[in-house]
Amino acid sequence: MGTAWAVVLVVGLAAAWIPGSAEAQTPGDVFRKVTPSVVVIRAKGSEVTVGGQTRFNETGSGVLISNDGKIMTAAHVVHSMNEITVEFLGGESMPARVVASEVAADLSLIQIDRVPTTARVAKMANSDTVRVGDPVYIVGAPYGLSYSLSAGLISARWAPNTVYKTMPMAEFFQTDATINTGNSGGPMFNAAGDVIGIVSHNISKSGGSEGLGFVVTMKTAQELLLAKKSFWGGLEGQFLTDDLADMLNVPNNMSGYLVKSVAKGSPGDEAGLRGGTRLVTIDGQQIVLGGDIILSVEGVAATNAANMMKVRDHLATLKSGQEIKATVLRAGRVIELTGKAP
């Protein structure tokens, strides 16, 4: 009897450590399980430099999160790009478009029209259950090297508006898993192969990975991209300071949002908004001038992030085709533009 129980115990322990079992998956098991849900993102954009308007390419990563072709990624990879292509494991590529974006958390949602039969929708985990010290895996395209795996631990968790003032809406995981250029937007998985976050960036003095990577939690991603509709206008720019508004002769002591670039085919582009044309340095800061200055949208002054969040929330409630009115300053004249909700 004792021998029989011993055999059962040994068999049970052996089964618990079979690679690929739910109890103990190796890094390789996790990698092979999740790669069909990971995409490489290649985007094309344009920017103003000292030499004038130039084109540039951006490489990032993303993760398929729905059967109808929705993919989560980082906003800085796709937010103001003119052309976006996603590549699945096996090499099949297809165009994508932005459908929601939240720059204040470095998150975007892009859409493809058809999901390859070989692709797999990733399972999203409850990131609130993740603890410091948990093992994690990142799959992405560092320096364009597709489907590379890095492993590490959760080093810390940071509440919104504690790490980066430019991304106040993001709750971050800090990790020592290697993150390099091209990993941005890619998924971070737990030991079960479920997504717990979307890679944002790392802190580096050398330009490479130094074990200080930051990943937006899945809780933040689901709240901002899925729980509510996040309006994407396709604009990149900055709010004017009072001094800069005075230098640019903004009328009636008003201020506004200086448009740096407008993504081709975006709602902003279709409304007729114009991006900048010349890079200048003012008080040591490089600024792109020549673009429209948005004074108000739907009657709300475009003077600060709080006001624009109100505008974004309102625009997200509009039905496709409804008009959006904006007042802009262009070449010294105040004009009205009318766009449509996508």
MARKEDREN-606848 format. One record per atom (N, C-alpha, C, O): residue in one letter; x, y, z. Coordinates in steps of 0.001 Angstrom, whole numbers, plus 500000, padded with zeros to 6 digits. Layout:
BEGIN
AXYZ...
END
This chain:
BEGIN
M500849498792500000M500000500000500000M500879501250500000M500652502210499264G501915501186500882G502817502326500948G503537502529499639G503730503663499202T503948501411498990T504631501516497704T503736502127496645T504174502965495857A502464501701496629A501513502234495649A501358503742495789A501365504480494803W501217504187497047W501067505628497271W502334506379496878W502271507511496397A503483505741497087A504746506381496706A504826506565495204A505283507599494717V504367505526494452V504375505614492993V503452506720492517V503805507500491632V502252506784493115V501300507841492754V501894509221493005V501738510133492193L502583509365494150L503163510654494514L504243511066493513L504291512213493069V505115510104493165V506194510394492225V505632510788490863V506082511759490255V504626510013490379V504001510321489096V503355511697489121V503458512463488162G502675512009490250G502011513311490379G503002514465490339G502755515483489692L504149514297491048L505163515346491050L505774515519489668L506027516639489225A506006514407488997A506575514488487657A505632515210486710A506072516024485898A504335514919486806A503344515565485937A503286517064486182A503098517849485252A503450517458487456A503371518877487799A504478519684487144A504343520891486947W505608518993486796W506731519729486219W506952519427484745W507991519768484179I505957518778484122I506058518575482675I505990519932481979I505052520696482207P506992520244481116P506949521530480406P505625521720479685P505142520824478992G505038522922479864G503774523224479205G502581523011480107G501471523413479758S502781522379481282S501664522206482193S501333523534482827S502170524435482876A500111523657483314A499667524933483894A500474525263485131A500669526435485451E500951524229485840E501651524457487096E503041525034486887E503478525864487684A503752524621485837A505127525069485665A505510525073484186A505916524047483640Q505376526239483540Q505784526370482155Q507183526974482091Q507490527909482830T508024526449481219T509342527032481031T509205528298480204T508167528499479572P510236529174480185P510178530356479317P509917530000477862P509202530715477160G510498528891477408G510259528466476027G508818528080475784G508266528372474723D508197527421476762D506788527054476636D505922528298476508D505030528364475663V506195529282477357V505422530521477311V505608531204475962V504641531662475353F506855531270475497F507152531921474219F506375531282473082F505753531980472282R506409529970473008R505720529280471908R504204529422472010R503504529407470998K503709529558473220K502271529720473422K501785531095472979K500699531216472413V502581532129473232V502082533497473056V502448534135471721V501780535080471301T503478533656471046T503919534361469832T502843534518468755T502884535512468031P501881533598468605P500845533831467593P499949535036467888P499182535457467021S500035535596469099S499230536771469438S500020538069469316S499449539156469409V501325537960469108V502195539139469058V502368539596467615V502487538771466710V502382540911467399V502616541456466059V503788542428466101V504073543053467122V504451542533464963V505457543570464753V504779544701463996V504090544465463003I504972545927464463I504337547091463850I505387547938463146I506396548320463738R505134548221461886R506030549090461125R505203550279460641R504220550114459919A505612551469461046A504834552674460736A505697553706460023A506915553755460198K505036554526459218K505723555600458505K505084556930458879K503861557059458920G505932557912459149G505434559233459501G506295560318458881G507224560028458128S505989561549459193S506786562684458721S506953563678459860S506092563800460731E508073564383459835E508343565361460876E509153566509460309E509775566389459254V509137567621461022V509889568792460610V511226568794461337V511275568714462564T512310568885460571T513656568973461129T514302570267460656T513677571073459966V515561570455461036V516279571660460605V516351571722459082V516340572805458497G516424570554458446G516510570509456997G515172570563456290G515122570493455062G514078570688457042G512746570737456456G511937569490456768G512251568761457709Q510909569245455990Q510021568100456203Q510739566807455789Q511246566702454672T510776565839456688T511419564558456392T510506563411456779T509651563550457654R510692562283456125R509942561083456451R510780560193457358R512009560205457287F510111559422458209F510832558510459078F510005557250459306F508790557240459105N510683556199459726N510039554917460005N510103554616461490N511070554973462163E509083553966461994E509009553563463405E508710552065463446E507836551574462730T509443551350464290T509179549928464492T508780549696465937T509433550197466853G507726548951466142G507259548639467486G506626547271467509G506809546469466594S505884547015468560S505240545715468740S503821545938469228S503451547054469591G503029544878469239G501655544958469709G501130543573470006G501823542576469803V499885543517470495V499293542230470845V497825542198470427V497075543141470683L497429541109469786L496054540913469327L495173540576470526L495450539625471257I494099541368470730I493279541158471926I491813540843471611I490999540728472527S491464540701470313S490080540361469986S490010539635468655S490886539787467804N488952538838468484N488765538088467241N488442538976466048N488605538561464901D487979540208466316D487641541096465206D488806542000464807D488621542935464028G490011541729465334G491197542407464834G491679543626465578G492340544478464986K491370543742466872K491871544872467655K493230544501468261K493428543395468763I494149545456468197I495518545243468654I495916546390469580I495755547560469230M496433546055470753M496937547067471681M498409547321471407M499166546401471096T498806548593471527T500204548965471364T500463550266472107T499584550774472803A501676550809471959A502021552078472600A501649553239471686A501811553154470468A501154554316472270A500723555468471468A501878556052470672A501688556453469524H503065556111471250H504151556792470541H504608556026469303H505354556570468489V504178554782469145V504513553999467958V503594554346466785V504034554333465636V502325554656467060V501337554783465973V500516556063465985V499877556374464981H500506556808467066H499515557877467275H499452558894466136H498356559261465712S500587559355465634S500565560405464599S501193559925463300S501743560723462541M501111558623463041M501731558050461846M500783558096460644M499562558038460793N501373558200459457N500586558272458220N500224556898457678N499220556744456984E501037555904457993E500827554559457463E501271553534458499E502362553646459059I500430552540458754I500726551526459759I500535550143459150I499516549874458513T501516549267459347T501433547889458886T501756546956460048T502695547207460803V500987545885460195V501280544897461228V501690543584460568V501174543205459517E502625542908461210E503155541651460686E502985540557461733E503423540707462873F502351539466461345F502120538346462251F503224537301462121F503996537304461162L503279536419463096L504198535295463042L503946534514461755L502808534160461450G505002534252461011G504845533593459721G505017534560458568G505183534150457419G504975535873458886G505291536883457894G504129537568457216G504350538480456419E502880537164457501E501747537820456841E501581539243457361E501524539469458569S501505540204456435S501386541613456792S500079542186456269S499525541713455277M499598543216456959M498365543881456533M498306545284457128M498915545547458165P497575546185456473P497460547554456986P496592547620458235P495728546773458460A496842548643459036A496064548864460263A495773550353460396A496444551187459787R494769550674461195R494417552072461443R494159552266462936R493721551344463624V494431553457463422V494186553772464830V492696553999465035V492053554700464254V492146553399466096V490732553612466417V490538554247467791V489465554777468081A491562554198468635A491496554838469949A492916555095470416A493828554325470113S493103556186471158S494446556506471610S494383557372472857S493508558227472992E495328557138473773E495431557948474975E496915558219475241E497609557428475879V497376559372474726V498787559731474838V499197559881476300V500347559612476646A498276560306477160A498580560511478579A498852559206479308A499216559220480484A498679558067478622A499049556775479193A499893555967478212A500185554798478462D500286556584477098D501075555934476053D500408554653475561D501049553606475465L499125554746475251L498370553577474788L497576553901473530L497005554984473406S497546552951472599S496703553080471414S496090551737471080S496626550681471416L494941551805470403L494263550612469911L494182550749468398L493643551730467884I494721549759467685I494655549785466234I493795548627465749I493579547651466466Q493307548755464514Q492350547794463967Q492838547274462630Q493305548035461783I492723545955462452I492942545349461136I491611544770460672I490733544478461484D491471544608459367D490190544154458816D490042542641458821D488928542120458753R491166541934458901R491100540474458844R492182539875459727R493331540315459694V491814538865460522V492772538193461398V493240536908460717V492412536083460330P494556536722460563P495057535492459932P494609534248460703P494438534291461922T494425533160459995T493959531920460627T494991531365461609T494647530615462522T496251531736461416T497307531228462300T497488532079463556T498235531705464460A496803533224463610A496948534112464766A496122533606465945A495185532825465778R496485534061467121R495795533659468344R495539534891469201R496436535705469417V494310535021469686V493968536149470562V494568535911471942V494399534842472528A495269536916472454A495893536797473769A494845536878474878A493813537532474725K495115536223475964K494249536300477141K494755537413478037K495938537457478374M493864538310478422M494246539434479282M494044539059480746M492977538586481139A495084539277481544A495054538905482957A494579540074483820A494530541217483367N494236539770485053N493933540792486053N495250541291486619N495855540623487456S495701542453486176S497019542947486587S497067543348488053S498152543523488606D495918543497488687D495913543829490122D496495542703490973D496932542938492100T496503541480490439T497003540342491218T498513540176491101T499100539348491799V499153540958490223V500597540844490019V501340541454491194V500979542521491689R502400540750491641R503165541207492795R504630541399492427R505140540788491489V505294542265493191V506737542450493015V507430541105493222V507155540386494183G508327540786492304G509039539525492361G508492538471491420G509150537458491182D507282538692490869D506706537722489923D507542537676488643D508007538716488176P507740536478488066P508455536374486792P507598536879485646P506382536687485640V508237537530484670V507512538074483521V508312537836482248V509525537631482280Y507594537868481117Y508211537653479809Y507728538723478848Y506546539068478825I508656539245478053I508328540248477043I508695539698475674I509808539215475466V507752539776474743V507999539338473371V507771540539472457V506721541179472516G508748540837471622G508607541985470734G509677542003469674G510230540963469315A509971543196469169A510918543348468063A511992544374468406A512044545429467774P512860544095469394P513913545059469735P514834545304468545P515353544370467935Y515022546587468230Y515834546989467073Y515366546299465787Y516164546048464884G514060545995465716G513497545386464526G513711543891464413G513326543287463412L514327543274465434L514582541829465418L513322541112465895L513095540972467097S512516540665464959S511169540170465247S511155538971466186S512005538084466105Y510183538965467064Y509869537835467949Y511056537422468815Y511475536265468829S511584538420469541S512632538165470515S512016538090471902S511080538822472223L512557537191472721L512048536971474074L513030537531475091L514239537328474974S512508538235476090S513311538614477249S512523538262478502S511292538269478499A513246537954479571A512604537523480818A513151538330481977A514281538816481936G512334538466483014G512780539194484191G511755539098485299G510958538161485355L511788540076486171L510889540107487328L510172541448487386L510622542426486790I509068541489488097I508424542758488428I509250543408489530I509418542839490609S509764544608489251S510619545303490215S509835546229491132S510212546428492287A508748546795490622A507939547738491408A506646548005490662A506516547683489481R505697548593491361R504446549068490761R504299550540491132R504472550921492289W503978551362490130W503855552794490348W502441553260490008W501918552978488929A501841553973490945A500486554493490759A500494555586489696A501545556163489417P499339555882489097P499275556960488103P499803558279488656P499637558596489834N500447559040487765N500940560385488082N502016560400489163N502124561362489924T502817559327489229T503920559304490194T505286559190489535T506290559584490128V505341558657488321V506632558457487653V506858559500486578V507897560159486552Y505871559655485677Y506024560576484557Y504855561545484498Y503701561140484355K505169562829484610K504124563844484541K503523563935483143K502393564397482988T504270563497482110T503741563540480750T502794562378480472T502088562385479464M502772561380481355M501857560244481213M501120560023482536M501262558971483160P500336561011482960P499737560967484301P498661559907484486P498323559577485623M498110559361483394M496998558420483528M497443556958483590M496614556060483735A498743556724483482A499233555348483411A499689554822484763A500476555459485464E499176553637485117E499765552871486207E500851552009485567E500613551357484551F502041552008486163F503171551310485569F503649550135486416F503629550181487645F504084549067485715F504963548076486300F506387548482485933F506650548896484804Q507291548364486881Q508713548501486583Q509288547092486517Q508970546249487356T510140546835485515T510689545496485349T512155545556484944T512614546536484358D512883544483485270D514275544382484823D514393543550483552D515502543322483069A513268543092483001A513292542404481706A513799543384480646A513424544556480646T514640542903479760T515278543771478769T514249544405477832T513427543716477226I514317545738477728I513464546508476825I514360547407475990I515147548182476534N514245547309474678N515002548164473773N514065548762472729N512892548397472653T514594549685471925T513820550272470833T513220549168469968T513928548265469521G511930549243469739G511232548215468980G510364547333469856G509414546713469379N510699547278471164N509850546550472118N508593547339472458N507600546761472899S508628548655472256S507514549509472653S506202549027472056S506119548729470865G505181548956472897G503863548520472460G503643547030472576G502515546552472451G504721546286472816G504600544838472915G504015544398474244G503994545176475198P503540543161474322P502929542663475543P503955542146476545P505009541632476170M503625542293477827M504361541614478888M503445540535479453M502305540814479824F503943539303479517F503155538155479936F503566537685481321F504706537869481748N502606537071482017N502945536404483266N503377534969482970N503471534581481806A503639534181484009A504154532826483825A503150531898483161A503528530850482636A501862532275483177A500832531463482527A500657531829481053A499911531167480332G501358532904480597G501222533335479211G500072534284478976G499615534429477842D499587534943480033D498505535929479915D499104537332479955D500104537563480634V498495538267479230V499025539634479148V498724540396480439V497586540444480905I499783540992481004I499585541803482211I499926543267481977I499690544102482851G500484543596480798G500799544991480531G501288545213479120G501568544267478384I501390546502478748I501854546922477430I503131547746477617I503136548744478338V504208547317476962V505515547957477126V505464549407476665V504957549708475584S505995550303477497S506049551714477136S507475552128476777S507729552500475631H508411552072477727H509748552609477475H510702552146478564H510302551450479497N511964552537478442N512910552318479525N513633553618479850N513593554578479080I514292553631480999I515137554761481371I516572554327481138I517006553293481646S517309555117480369S518665554710480016S519557555921479834S519179556893479180K520755555855480423K521763556887480189K522674556511479033K523289557372478404S522752555202478759S523645554719477707S522949554600476356S523606554524475318G521599554586476371G520843554379475147G520353552961475007G519488552681474177G520897552050475815G520461550660475804G519638550341477033G519274551238477794S519339549055477234S518549548645478386S519421548583479636S520501547992479619E518950549190480711E519696549195481970E518861548645483118E519114548948484284G517856547830482774G517054547197483814G516019548092484439G515514547798485522L515688549199483764L514660550115484267L513592550268483195L513481551320482566G512813549223482990G511761549243481996G510415549549482610G510146549168483749F509559550244481856F508240550617482365F507155550115481423F507211550315480210V506171549459482019V505116548770481288V503773549221481841V503547549133483048V502880549700480987V501553550137481426V500722548913481795V500649547957481022T500102548935482961T499360547766483424T498129547495482552T497566548405481943M497734546231482510M496560545861481728M495301546521482288M494361546788481539K495272546782483579K494125547480484167K493951548850483507K492842549219483122T495053549606483377T494999550909482725T494576550767481269T493729551521480791A495165549799480559A494865549609479140A493397549270478911A492771549808477997Q492849548391479726Q491443548014479561Q490514549165479887Q489510549365479204E490837549928480927E489979551051481316E489959552135480246E488895552669479931L491123552470479682L491209553602478762L490901553253477311L490443554111476557L491145552006476907L490944551641475512L489697550813475257L489148550844474156L489238550065476269L488115549153476046L486854549528476818L485748549442476285A487020549946478084A485837550242478898A485086551463478389A483863551542478499K485835552421477826K485188553592477239K485854553891475900K487008553528475672K485117554550475026K485656554888473723K486583556087473861K486177557142474348S487831555921473432S488812557000473512S488990557621472136S489475556960471218F488604558877471982F488640559553470680F490079559764470216F490938560170470999W490334559484468938W491633559730468325W491483560775467228W490729560592466272G492214561875467385G492132562932466390G493285562932465412G493210563571464362G494368562213465749G495520562145464861G496458563330464948G497246563565464033L496384564087466049L497201565291466188L498352565081467168L498246564321468131E499450565776466891E500551565866467838E500930567321467966E500998568034466965G501181567779469193G501518569182469380G501754569508470834G502153568643471613Q501508570756471207Q501749571174472590Q500860572357472942Q500457573133472076F500562572479474240F499823573637474729F500785574815474845F501923574655475286L500326575989474449L501165577179474490L501255577735475913L500264577777476643T502458578159476289T502600578930477514T502114580344477231T501951580724476071D501881581127478285D501431582511478093D502456583304477300D502094584082476417D503751583109477612D504802583851476910D504820583505475425D504935584391474578L504707582220475114L504753581799473718L503510582265472970L503588582631471798A502368582252473644A501135582742473019A501266584219472665A500778584655471622D501929584998473540D502148586417473260D503089586591472066D502863587451471214M504138585778472009M505093585883470891M504440585563469556M504801586126468522L503463584639469592L502795584228468356L501549585067468052L500793584777467124N501360586106468856N500250587049468624N498882586382468644N498017586692467825V498695585468469584V497376584876469755V496440585973470287V496760586606471293P495295586210469636P494451587374469969P493704587242471298P493504586149471827N493293588428471820N492378588532472968N492873587806474213N492078587241474964N494199587822474433N494782587178475621N494419585695475714N494350585124476802M494192585092474561M493847583674474534M495121582837474425M496206583358474171S494963581541474621S496056580607474392S495503579480473541S494407579611472995G496229578375473412G495721577286472590G496698576149472454G497687576058473182Y496400575278471502Y497192574068471260Y497863574210469900Y497194574292468871L499196574239469908L499971574396468687L500137573036468011L500726572121468587V499618572904466791V499660571625466087V501035571431465453V501490572250464655K501685570324465827K502995569975465272K502837569123464016K503474569392462998S501987568093464086S501780567218462932S500364566664462955S499720566610464002V499887566252461780V498546565691461620V498674564401460821V499201564410459709A498198563295461377A498289562003460691A497392561984459469A496245562430459518K497925561462458370K497176561382457130K495938560492457308K496035559384457836G494783560981456865G493547560222456944G492861560260458291G491812559639458467S493433560979459253S492834561080460596S491688562082460591S491556562853459641P490847562091461643P489777563096461725P490306564524461645P489666565392461051G491475564771462243G492068566103462174G492460566483460762G492268567622460338D493013565519460033D493404565748458648D492178566027457792D492184566949456976E491133565240457973E489924565408457175E489197566713457493E488445567229456668A489431567249458715A488837568543459063A489620569703458474A489154570842458482G490827569410457954G491620570468457330G492677571082458212G493258572101457840L492953570500459375L493990571035460255L495363570866459617L495619569890458911R496246571836459877R497581571826459289R498651571732460364R498556572359461420G499677570932460069G500810570803460975G501870571847460699G501731572670459794G502938571803461493G503995572799461390G504896572616460195G504884571578459534T505698573672459924T506558573665458733T508006574040459032T508878573860458183R508270574561460237R509631575031460513R510009574768461968R509231575020462889L511232574250462149L511745573978463487L512568575170463957L513516575581463289V512200575721465110V512926576871465663V513297576577467112V512764575656467731T514207577365467633T514615577228469038T514264578513469773T514721579592469397I513465578399470806I513062579537471632I513410579225473079I512935578239473643D514240580069473673D514684579859475062D515251578451475255D515014577803476274G515998577999474261G516647576697474368G515763575505474061G516236574368474081Q514489575738473777Q513559574642473479Q513219574626471997Q512892575658471412Q513302573425471389Q512952573301469987Q511438573198469834Q510790572396470505I510882574022468942I509442574071468723I509172574102467225I509862574793466476V508169573353466793V507774573359465386V506668574400465197V505586574283465773L506951575407464392L505990576474464146L505438576379462722L505936575617461894G504400577169462461G503794577210461139G502491576449461054G501752576584460078G502198575638462081G500952574889462092G499814575681462709G500031576748463283D498608575161462591D497452575806463202D497593575843464724D498218574974465333I496997576866465310I496846576926466765I495362576744467052I494551577605466710I495009575641467668I493608575370467991I493233576202469215I493823576051470284L492259577068469047L491818577929470146L490700577277470957L490660577397472181S489788576582470261S488700575915470973S488141574788470114S488248574805468888V487547573814470782V486862572709470113V485497572558470756V485392572405471973E484458572602469947E483086572516470457E482839573533471568E482128573250472533G483435574725471424G483218575809472371G484062575760473616G483969576662474448V484892574731473781V485749574603474970V487157575070474613V487733574612473627A487712575981475416A489034576538475144A490096575439475193A490124574634476124A490967575413474183A492014574386474098A493284574880474783A494346574982474169T493145575184476069T494245575827476787T495031574901477701T496153575224478091N494463573766478043N495172572870478966N494652571446478818N493641571195478162A495372570524479446A495026569109479325A493662568790479920A492936567944479398A493311569471481022A492019569202481668A490861569537480736A489902568773480623N490957570694480067N489905571079479124N489825570111477954N488735569744477514M490982569699477453M490985568811476299M490473567416476658M489939566713475800M490631567015477911M490046565746478340M488526565830478306M487856564862477946K487981566986478681K486539567187478599K486081567102477147K485052566503476835V486874567719476262V486544567687474839V486584566259474321V485678565828473608R487645565517474683R487792564143474214R486638563272474704R486116562445473956D486247563460475949D485129562674476486D483844562983475729D483039562091475460H483659564258475389H482463564642474628H482504564051473218H481507563509472741L483658564157472552L483776563655471184L483585562142471122L483091561607470130A483979561470472186A483840560011472208A482382559575472239A482063558428471926T481491560501472621T480066560154472684T479350560391471349T478202559982471177L480026561048470417L479391561384469144L479235560147468264L480041559217468305K478179560170467475K477976559100466510K478799559384465261K479105560537464956S479151558329464546S479934558484463333S479238559438462356S478056559287462046G480003560416461885G479452561375460931G478976562679461544G478746563650460823Q478823562721462884Q478394563967463513Q479478565027463385Q480669564715463408E479055566295463249E479998567377463030E480761567757464299E480237567692465412I482019568156464090I482878568658465162I483397570014464716I484008570125463653K483160571039465512K483572572389465132K484768572837465967K484813572635467180A485738573449465284A486939573946465963A487254575352465469A487034575681464304T487767576169466370T488237577508466030T489750577501466074T490337577095467077V490399577947464991V491856577906464932V492416579239464480V491750580021463803L493662579479464874L494410580643464407L495379580161463338L496240579321463597R495227580706462124R496089580306461005R496590581556460282R495812582350459753A497916581704460277A498538582843459580A497921584177459996A497694585053459161G497650584322461300G497154585587461820G495654585772461741G495133586783462212R494939584810461149R493490584924461020R492801583831461822R493254582686461844V491705584189462480V490895583214463205V489864582642462238V489075583385461655I489872581319462069I488927580686461154I488225579531461836I488675579034462869E487114579109461245E486343577976461772E486539576768460850E486482576887459626L486770575607461464L486889574361460715L485804573391461193L485416573392462362T485341572589460282T484331571586460648T484809570206460214T485153569988459052G484825569276461173G485191567897460889G484039566979461223G482945567428461565K484296565685461120K483266564682461418K483833563592462314K484997563210462191A482995563099463215A483400562007464079A483602560747463237A482796560478462346P484654559972463496P484881558764462699P483861557667462974P483931556595462374
END
